[in-house]
Amino acid sequence: MAQDYDYSTTAVDQKSKRGFWSMFVIMMGFTFFSASMWAGASLGVGLTLKDFIIAVFLGNLILGAYTGILAYMASSTGLGLALLSRHAFGRKGSYLPSFLLAITQIGWFGVGIAMFALPVQKLLQDHGCNLNIWIIIIIAGILMTSSAYWGIKALAIVSLVAVPAIAVFGCFSVCKVFADNAGAWSTLTSFTPGSAKMMTMTTALAVTIGSFISGGTCTPDFVRFAKTKKIAVSTVVLAFFLGNSLMFTFGAIGGMFYQTNDISDLLVMQGLLIPGVIVLGLNIWTTNDNALYTSGLSFANIFGWPKKYLVLINGAIGTILALWLNNNFVSYLVFLNTIIPPIGAVMAVDFFAHRKSYAIADIKNHKFKTVSWPAVIAWACGCIVAFNKSWGVPAINGMAVAGAVYFVIKKIDRMYFSVKNTERIVKKIEKTLVKK
């Protein structure tokens, strides 16, 4: 049987582990995400500069802590999210998080394809080239699917090209904003949002965290390849503080001075058409190939097929449905962003409560519970609380409740079986004494 270099159903072999820089560029490419620029634009027109800095810092601190915990779990075991979830949710219970994550990531992949194809078609039309939208969609779909198909090595190569390009052009664009606008700095520092767009800090944190909490839950699928736990955690935390913060900043400045939330549009407005198209493609590509890679691993856990074949199927589905997904799927993705974070919280509590049980050499053939109902119940409770958006930050509320409920149920479960075992022992002693 051919070796599974993606380790779809096993832990990553030590010889396939990677160092700091390889993992760093992959995670930076993952956090260079267009949705973060949209969120940054919303924050830029809804907060003062001081509040913007606080919201982005605190939001990424929380995201970094959450994903850092998942990174520690993945690097300790060599397992991706789908296989890790077997411990908390059971073998068939793990199909729940796997399915939710898979359809979420296919959705983002399709939306990303459309986000690239539509602006490119418009730019080409503006320059006299009327290219059919489906030609752009199919070409983009094939390219982005191919990197996910070839696995972690291809992800690293794409990120190695994309990360410096996005960072350089993004920073150049921001510098050009200040060079072209003499009063830009005073406008930025003295800016006060209008009452219609003004945000509370709670809302700002909800936007910051919600923009990437779903994708952040997929972190284990990539950092399981880290050579050490230190490399895994540090690259993830640094990526969120650098990559995500840069995306928010690019979006905020573009939203404030050019009324756009996309760095590619900003570059076009600044007369940098070709870099704008390149950066748009690279920005979406680095996130899309990670999304497709995760969806393949998630379905591999359910069907037991090699990840690379599932990537091709998922890529085809996402490409075919790209326009429909772009028009109809975004609100559904917001819904999924609410119900996915509690999964990570339940898994984290289970990991730190039962760390010794995670040291399994052959996870593929290990006899897990079929379904762990405490995990499913805790996840459902977290979702119910997260849907109540009238207070706090929904994602944090959901994770806190899911983790707490799971911990309590497991404690009660242990106490119950402890009492039952004590009763059995007492009865055995009584029978022995009676016989004697």
C-alpha positions, 0 to 999 in steps of 0.5 A: 500500500502506498504511504500516506504522506498526509497522515490522514488516519495516523499520527505524523511520523517524526521524520516528517516533522518540520522546523520553525520557518516552514511552520511559520510561513504556513501559519502566516499564510493561513492568517493572511485572510480577506475576511480579516480585512473586512473586519478591520474596515468595520473596526476602522470606521467604528472605533477610535485609533486607541480602541482599535489597537486595544480591540485587535490586541485583545482579540488576537490575544484570545485567538492566539491563546485558543489556537495555541492550546490546540497547537500544543495538543496537535504537536504533542500527539502528531494528530490533526483535529479529526483524529484528536476529536475521537478521544473526546467525541468517540470514533463515530461521534468525531464525525460531527466535528469532522462534518461541520469543519469539512462543509465550512472549509469547502464553503470558504473555498468556494467563496474565496474562488468567487472573491478572486474571480469577480474582481479579476473579471471586472478589472479585465473588462475595464481594460477591454477584455471580456473574459467569461467568469467561469474560465477564471473560476475554473483556472483558480479552482484548479490551481488552488486545489492542486496545492492542497492535493500535494499536501503540506509541502505544497502549502509551504511553497505557496505560503513562502511566496505569498507571505512576503508578497502580501506583507511587502505590498500591504505595507507599501500601500499603507505607507503610500496612503500617508505619503499621498495624504498630508493630513493622514496621520492627524486624521487617523489619530483624531478620528471619532466614529459617527453615532451610526457606525460607532462600536462598543468594545464588546462588539469589536471583540466579537468581530475580531474573534469571530472573523477567524475563530472557525478557521483557527479551530483547524490549526491542529491540521497544520502544526501537527507537523511541527518538530516540537511543541515550542515551535507549534505554539510559537508559530501559531501565536506569532502568526495571529499577532503579526498576520492577523493584526496586519490584515486588520490594519490594512483593512482599517486604513483602506476603509477609512481613507479609500472606503474599501476593505480589500488590499487589492482594491486599495492597490488598484485605486493607488494605480498599482493594478498588477500588484493588486491582482497578484496580491488578491490571488495570493491572499485568497490562495494561502487561505483557500488551500489550507481550507481545502486541506482541512476539509480533506482530512475531515472527510478522511476521518469519516470515510477512511479514504486518502485525503488527496482524493477527497481534496479533489472532490471537495475542490470540484464541489467548491469550484462548481458552487463558487458563485452560488456560495458567494451569494448565499453561503456567507450567512450560513458560514457565520452560523457555523462560526458560532457552532464550531468553537465549542468543539475546540473547547470540549477537546481541550478540556478532555486533553488536559484531563486525560493526557495519558490516554492520548499516548496511543501508538496505533490510533487507527485501530484503537478501540474508542467509544462509539459516541461520547455523549458528554462531549456531544451534550457539552457542545450542544450547550455551548452552541445554545449559549453562543446563539444568544448574542445579547451579551458578551462575545458569542464565541467565547461564551460558547467555548466557556460553557461547553468546556465547563459543562463537559468538565462537570458531566465527566466529574459526575460520570466518574463519581457515579461509576466510582460509587457503583464500583464501591457498591460492587466491592462491598457486595463481593466482600459481604458475599465472601463473609457470608460464605465463610 
